[in-house]
Structure formats: C-alpha cells, structure tokens
Amino acid sequence: MTELRLMAVHAHPDDESSKGAATMARYVDQGVRVLVVTLTGGERGDILNPAMDLPDVHGRMAEVRRDEMARAAEILGVEHHWLGFVDSGLPEGDPLPPLPDGCLGVVPLEQPVEALVRVVRDFRPHVMTTYDENGGYPHPDHIRCHQVSVAAYEAAADHRLYPDAGNPWDVAKLYYNHGFLRQRMQVLQDEFAKHGQEGPFAKWLEQWDPDEDLLARRVTTRVECANYFSRRDKALLAHATQIDPNSFFFSTPIEWQHRLWPTEEFELARSRVPVELPETDLFTGIGDAR
C-alpha cells in the first residue's frame, strides 16, 4: 500500500490539539504519516492557566511553548515542524493598535508562503488541513494561516513558482477545520440539562452569531474518531500555559461525546481528485487509509 501523508497547518502551538487532533491520532494509528506545521512560536500568547501564571514562565514563553508542543506531538504521534515566524498577538482596543513589527501578520505574504511551499514539496502530503477564510476566529495569525496555506497549496504544484524550494508537488486535497459548531455545543448542552446540570455552553450559545450557523452547511466530511478523544484531551493539556484543566473544554464526559458526537468535521475546499460528498475519510479518492 502507498504511504499516505497528511499535513496539518496551524497558527500557534496548541491549535493542533484543539482542531482535528483526534482525526490526526486516528490516522497515525492507521499508518499515515502526519506532519503538523506551526507557523509561529506562540510567543505573544496569554497565560490562560492560573497555575502557570508564574514569573519564570512569563520570562521564557517561547521556550515553554516549544516544550509544550513537543509533548503534544509525542502524545498524538505526529511529526512536527516550526515554520519560524513570530506570533502577532491578539490586538485589543478601539481602534485596534497596529500589529508588531516583524510578526507573521505584517511580513510580506510571499515569505511564509515560500517557507511552507518548501515544507510541502519536501513532505509531499496527499492531504492538507488548515482554517477557513475567517481563521476559525478572527485572530490575525489564523487569518494569515488560511492565506498562507491556500497559496502554498496552489504554488507547491506550479514549477514556475519558488523554483528553488524543491520539486513541484500536487497536494490532492485541501480541507478547512470546522471544530466549533453550534449544533455540537447545543447537543451537549441539552445533555447536561437532561441530567439536571447547568452545562458549560450557555453563554456561548446565547452570544452565537447567527451567521456562524452557516458553518454547519459547509461541512463536507465527518471523520469518526471518538476512540481518540482522550488522546486529544491529553495533547491539549500538554499546552499547560494555554489550557486550564478546569475549563469547559473538559467538562463534558467522554462517554457523552462518544455517544452524541463521535466525529470531527471538515470542509473540502480544494480537490484534484474526483470525490462524492459527503465523505467520512479525508483520503477518499486517494487510497484506503483504513
């Protein structure tokens, strides 16, 4: 059987563990080579876990997040590559301040595109995953990650572009992650109510932008991966600066998730192979990944 390869492109360390992680772990166990590419080092990320809000951590965020990423990759069984760009941070204020000099969000797009094309042509993935045009949420690095990934998907196949970045490679399929669906949160929130519990998603559901409900209509592919939810959670917890173990991420019993929503969702954005939708496998049309 031909070796299958999957590349997941993310903006920051920890994104890979909250978006499509169980799917990646499933494919690793099926013999697929999986490479996570992280565009930035997450240097400007806030510390979201009170237990890690320590002076020593603040002083070496880049180093700490590299160690966290290495541990998460080990848990998921994936290979990992740092693309080497600097975290833009999440600007706050009205009006928003300019992004810092030299960060991913302001460097010329061609720089990260060429860097990613080099990795694509070297690893030669059959499938790439990334974010949609909204970035999943409007962090400048997530939006830039979308732009870089789509451009690299197209450019990697074109021998005229970046001729010094390796031999051209046609990535067969490009997907967007769609992990945060309102319907999923509603189903789980309803289950808490059935058990007489308040549930963690009420505020999210109240504040949900109606336009975001359209995301569910964009889903083309649901990958069964419930058996890997525990590994996903362990990988997420490895990013200790970013994830509070007492947060809502871990409040829903695994048994409920297995029973009520055992899949992760994707949108097929580009394909160079014929497919029939909907799908249950990212490698449909390429080869048998099972």
C-alpha positions in Angstrom: 0.0 0.0 0.0 1.2 3.5 -0.8 2.3 5.5 2.2 -0.3 8.2 2.9 0.7 11.6 4.2 -1.3 14.3 6.0 -0.1 17.8 6.7 -2.0 20.0 9.3 -1.1 23.7 9.1 -1.7 25.8 12.3 -1.0 29.3 13.5 0.2 28.6 17.1 1.2 25.7 19.3 -2.0 24.3 21.0 -4.1 24.9 17.8 -3.2 21.4 16.6 -4.6 19.9 19.8 -8.0 21.7 19.7 -8.7 21.4 15.9 -8.6 18.0 14.3 -6.4 16.3 16.9 -8.4 13.1 17.3 -8.5 12.7 13.5 -4.8 13.0 13.3 -4.3 10.5 16.1 -6.6 8.1 14.3 -4.7 8.3 11.0 -1.3 7.9 12.8 -2.6 4.6 14.3 -3.6 3.6 10.8 -0.1 4.1 9.5 -0.5 7.5 7.9 2.5 9.9 8.3 1.1 13.1 9.9 3.1 16.3 10.0 1.9 19.4 12.0 3.4 22.7 10.7 3.1 25.5 13.2 3.6 28.9 11.6 4.6 30.9 14.8 6.1 30.1 18.2 3.1 31.5 20.1 5.5 34.0 21.9 2.8 36.6 22.5 0.1 34.2 23.8 -1.5 35.0 27.1 -1.2 32.6 30.0 -4.7 31.1 30.4 -4.0 28.6 33.1 -3.7 30.3 36.6 -1.3 27.6 37.8 1.2 28.6 35.1 0.9 32.3 35.7 4.5 32.5 37.1 7.3 35.0 36.6 9.6 32.3 35.3 7.1 31.3 32.7 6.5 34.9 31.6 10.2 35.3 31.0 10.6 32.4 28.6 7.3 31.9 26.9 8.9 30.9 23.6 10.9 28.1 25.3 8.0 26.9 27.4 5.7 26.7 24.4 8.3 24.8 22.4 8.4 22.2 25.2 4.6 22.0 25.3 4.4 21.5 21.6 7.0 18.7 21.7 5.0 16.9 24.4 1.7 17.3 22.5 3.3 16.0 19.3 4.5 13.0 21.2 1.1 12.2 22.6 -0.6 12.5 19.2 2.2 10.6 17.5 2.7 13.2 14.8 5.8 14.8 13.3 6.3 18.5 13.8 7.9 21.4 12.0 8.2 25.1 13.1 7.9 27.4 10.2 9.7 30.1 12.2 7.6 33.2 12.1 6.7 35.5 15.1 3.4 35.5 16.8 1.3 38.6 16.0 -0.5 38.6 19.3 -4.3 39.4 19.6 -4.7 43.1 19.3 -7.2 44.7 21.7 -8.6 48.2 21.9 -10.8 50.6 19.9 -9.3 51.4 17.5 -7.1 48.3 17.3 -3.4 49.0 17.6 -1.1 48.1 14.7 0.5 44.7 14.7 4.1 44.4 16.0 6.9 44.9 13.5 8.2 41.7 12.0 5.3 39.4 13.1 3.5 36.9 10.8 0.6 39.3 10.3 2.8 42.0 8.7 5.6 40.3 6.9 5.1 40.0 3.1 2.8 37.1 2.4 5.4 35.6 0.0 7.8 34.9 2.8 5.6 32.4 4.8 4.2 31.0 1.5 7.6 30.2 0.2 8.6 28.6 3.5 5.5 26.5 3.5 5.9 25.5 -0.1 9.4 24.2 0.8 7.9 22.0 3.5 5.1 20.8 1.3 7.5 19.8 -1.5 9.7 18.0 0.9 7.0 16.1 2.9 4.7 15.6 -0.2 1.4 15.4 1.6 -1.7 13.9 -0.1 -4.0 16.0 2.2 -3.6 19.3 3.9 -5.8 20.8 6.6 -6.0 24.4 7.7 -8.5 27.2 8.6 -11.2 28.8 6.5 -11.1 32.4 5.4 -12.3 33.6 8.9 -9.5 31.7 10.6 -11.9 29.8 12.8 -11.9 33.1 14.8 -10.6 36.4 13.8 -7.0 36.2 15.2 -4.7 37.9 12.6 -2.4 34.8 12.7 -5.3 32.4 12.0 -6.5 34.5 9.0 -2.9 34.7 7.8 -2.6 30.9 8.3 -5.5 30.5 5.9 -4.0 32.8 3.3 -0.6 31.1 3.5 -2.0 27.6 3.4 -4.2 28.2 0.3 -1.4 30.0 -1.5 1.1 27.2 -0.7 -1.4 24.5 -1.8 -1.6 26.2 -5.2 2.0 27.2 -5.5 3.6 23.9 -4.5 2.2 22.3 -7.7 3.5 25.1 -10.0 7.0 24.7 -11.2 7.2 28.4 -12.2 6.7 29.5 -8.5 9.5 29.3 -6.0 11.7 27.2 -8.2 14.4 27.0 -5.5 12.0 25.5 -3.0 12.1 21.9 -4.3 10.4 19.8 -6.9 6.7 20.6 -7.5 4.1 18.5 -5.7 0.4 18.3 -6.2 -1.4 18.1 -2.9 -4.6 16.1 -3.8 -7.0 17.7 -1.3 -7.2 20.7 1.0 -9.6 20.9 3.9 -10.7 23.5 6.4 -11.2 22.5 10.1 -14.7 23.2 11.4 -14.4 22.1 15.0 -16.6 24.7 16.8 -20.1 24.1 15.5 -23.1 25.5 17.3 -25.1 22.3 16.8 -22.5 20.3 18.6 -22.5 22.6 21.6 -26.3 22.6 21.6 -26.4 18.8 21.7 -24.0 18.6 24.6 -25.7 21.5 26.4 -29.0 19.7 26.1 -27.5 16.5 27.6 -26.4 18.5 30.6 -30.0 19.7 31.0 -31.3 16.2 30.8 -29.2 15.3 33.8 -30.3 18.3 35.7 -27.0 20.1 35.3 -26.3 23.7 34.1 -23.8 22.9 31.4 -20.9 24.9 30.2 -22.0 26.3 26.9 -25.0 28.5 27.8 -23.2 31.8 27.4 -21.6 30.7 24.1 -24.9 29.7 22.7 -26.6 33.0 23.8 -23.9 35.1 22.2 -23.6 33.0 19.0 -23.5 35.0 15.8 -26.4 33.6 13.6 -24.1 33.8 10.6 -21.9 31.2 12.2 -24.7 28.7 11.9 -23.8 28.7 8.2 -20.6 26.8 9.0 -22.6 23.6 9.5 -23.8 23.8 5.9 -20.2 24.0 4.8 -19.2 20.7 6.4 -18.5 18.0 3.8 -16.6 15.4 5.8 -17.2 13.9 9.2 -14.4 11.6 10.5 -15.3 9.0 13.1 -12.6 9.4 15.8 -14.3 9.1 19.2 -11.8 6.5 20.3 -9.1 9.2 20.2 -10.9 11.9 22.2 -8.9 11.0 25.3 -5.7 11.3 23.4 -6.8 14.7 22.0 -7.5 15.9 25.6 -4.1 14.7 26.8 -2.4 16.6 24.0 -4.4 19.7 24.8 -3.5 19.5 28.4 0.2 19.3 27.4 -0.1 23.0 26.4 -0.3 23.9 30.1 0.1 27.7 29.6 -2.9 27.8 27.3 -5.3 25.3 28.8 -6.8 25.4 32.3 -7.6 21.7 33.2 -10.7 23.0 35.0 -12.0 24.8 31.9 -15.2 23.9 29.9 -13.1 22.0 27.4 -13.0 19.1 29.7 -16.4 19.4 31.4 -18.4 17.1 29.1 -18.0 13.4 29.9 -16.2 11.4 27.3 -19.0 8.9 27.2 -21.5 11.6 26.2 -19.2 12.8 23.4 -18.7 9.2 22.1 -22.5 8.7 22.1 -23.7 12.1 20.9 -21.0 13.5 18.6 -18.3 10.9 17.7 -16.8 12.8 14.8 -14.6 15.8 13.8 -15.8 18.0 11.0 -14.0 19.3 7.9 -14.8 21.2 4.7 -13.3 20.0 1.4 -12.1 23.3 0.0 -9.9 22.1 -3.0 -9.6 18.7 -4.6 -7.5 17.5 -7.5 -9.2 14.0 -7.4 -12.8 13.2 -8.0 -14.9 12.7 -4.9 -18.5 12.2 -3.9 -19.8 14.2 -0.9 -20.4 13.8 1.9 -17.3 11.9 3.0 -16.2 10.0 6.1 -12.5 9.9 5.2 -10.0 12.7 4.3 -8.3 10.3 1.9 -11.3 9.4 -0.1 -10.3 9.3 -3.8 -6.6 8.9 -2.9 -6.3 5.5 -1.2 -7.6 3.3 1.6 -6.5 5.0 4.9 -8.2 2.3 7.0 
